Each structure stands twice: as C-alpha cells, then as structure tokens.
C-alpha cells in the first residue's frame, strides 16, 4: 500500500480495521505488477503466472519466514525495501490456497514516507504501478473473464474431458480492468492492453478490503472470499446444471483462518 495526500472517503472506510494507523488526510493506492510473458522454455512457475496481474511475491526459500520472503521478493522484483524506514507492516491476511500444491500467505505493508519509486526486474516483471484504491473497491467495476476449460490446469484432466463431452467449453471468472500503467513514452507508442485483475489476485484484493471492515461501513468488496466461477458453453452462456460442481471446486480455494496478525 502507498500513502498519498488528499483524503478519500472510500479509503477511510476500507482501512477502518487498521486501528494503529492515523488515516486522516491519506489516500491509498495498491501496488500491482504485471508478470513478464514467458514461452514454453520458461519454468513451470513462470509459465503458470505468465502475463498475469499480481502483487509482488514468490516462493519461500530455505528456512525463511513469511516476512523475510515478502521482503526479499519485493526487493528483487520491484526494488522496494519494505523493511526500511519508509514502510510499516500492517498485518497479515488470511492464508489462501493458490493452486492445488501451494498455499499463499500475504503481508500488507504501508508506505509512510518518501517516493516509493518502483523499478521492475524485467525478467520477472513487465510493469509495476500504483492503482488508486477506489478503482478496485466497488462491484460496479467487476466484469466477466472467459477462460477455455482446456487451459485450466487446476481441474483434473479426466474431469475436464468429461465436462467437454457434456458441452462445457469454458469458465467465467469475475475480473476488473485496472487503470493502465503511466510512464513516459514517445507519442507514437501504443501501450498494450492491461491484463485483467482476476483469480487469486482479485481474491487477495477483496480480502484486503474486507479486512478493513468495508462492508460494515456500507461499502462493498469486489468479490466474496471464495474463488468463484461458473462453467459456460461455447456461446459463453452459464450452465445452471454445473453450479454445484463449480461451488465444490471453488471451495478448495476458500480463505483459511488467519494464523496471526
């Protein structure tokens, strides 16, 4: 998180749960990154997240704590030292199951002074930019993303084949289109479209907003706490008979109880 000037009512609502910080006069932005697109020669993890919107982060190495991992990854990916005097640790979100073989633990940091200039590490991060919190804190911004069922690796292959035989051709996920990165470029340059915010990162964004008690302040998180989706046919139409199966698969990614603050 990044602090700035100009108070904002939605910001105060969202961050009401973080009682140890004086929020008066702050507007908040969230730091997102776009993962570098990799080819078939990339590692399994790199291909899994290729081209996706994310928060800075990565796998724990050796006996690292979650805090040490977060600090190392932020420094490696965007050249930000979250353990320095410019940042303070707000707390930890509930753990999430990222994929079938990985659990994610997210720490929330607040930038309290300085400029927080980001420098993406180009081999891992294509772009990094601050997004105003109001751009992601309303369900009015939520659209639908189609993913072909053949590309969804979290569903067992045999089940994918059965569903395809029954006419299922894709999955519909909630998503948000973020404001694009801003940077200096020639007038003839056309920036590529910003990838959608969806899946795990959208879920973490919703968790962050919910942790600030936004709903108790008459606000809305963009999605609920469970990774949600619907199966659809070749025309992109939802298939009601698959509802319970979709709910059962999504439940595997339900937010877990926080271990600590």
Secondary structure, 3 states (H helix, E strand, C coil): CEEECCCCHHHHHHHHHCCCCCCCCCEEEEEEEEECCCCCCCCHHHHHCCCCEECCCCCCCCCCCHHHHHHHHHHHHHCCCCCCCCEEEEEECCCEEEECCEEECCEEEEECCCCCCCCCCCCCEEEEEEEEHHHCCCHHHEEEEEEEHHHCCCCCHHHHHHHHHCCCCEEEEEEECCCCCCCCCCCCCCCCCCCCEEHHHHHHHHHHHHHCCCHHHCCCCCCCCCCCEEEECCCCCECHHHHHHHHHHHHCCCCCCCCCC
